[in-house]
Amino acid sequence: QVQLVESGGGLVQPGGSLRLSCAASGFTFSNYHMRWYRQAPGKERELVAVIASIGTITNYANSVKGRFTISRDNAKNTVYLQMNSLKPEDTAVYYCNANDGYQNYWGQGTQVTVSS
């Protein structure tokens, strides 16, 4: 069955870094655009970053541009989110999403907490 499993979240101090991973299975990963979303308490889920299926096109929310980098390894069916210079406002549950224009899949999320 389809699975998206996020990992790599945790507690980090402001200015620190984390690398999130999302391992995909049950579908043809290389055909799907991949996205990272996040949802902070009391706020709507927001798009953080997107990478095209072949990995040559990326886009970012203005709030993370220059600090976060999305990448993918189609051989490993995995998408990554490298997060640098983390701020307290980056605290949220981060979700992996796969979409090919027809199917839409979500992971269960991983908590990122930025606090001193």
Buried (B, 14 or more C-beta within 10 A) or exposed (E): EEEBBBBBBEEBEEEBEBBBBBBBEEBEBEBBBBBBBBBBEEEEBEEBBBBEBEBEEBEBBEEBEEBBBBBBEBEEBBBBBBBBEBEEEBBBBBBBBBBEEEEEBBBEBBEBBBEE
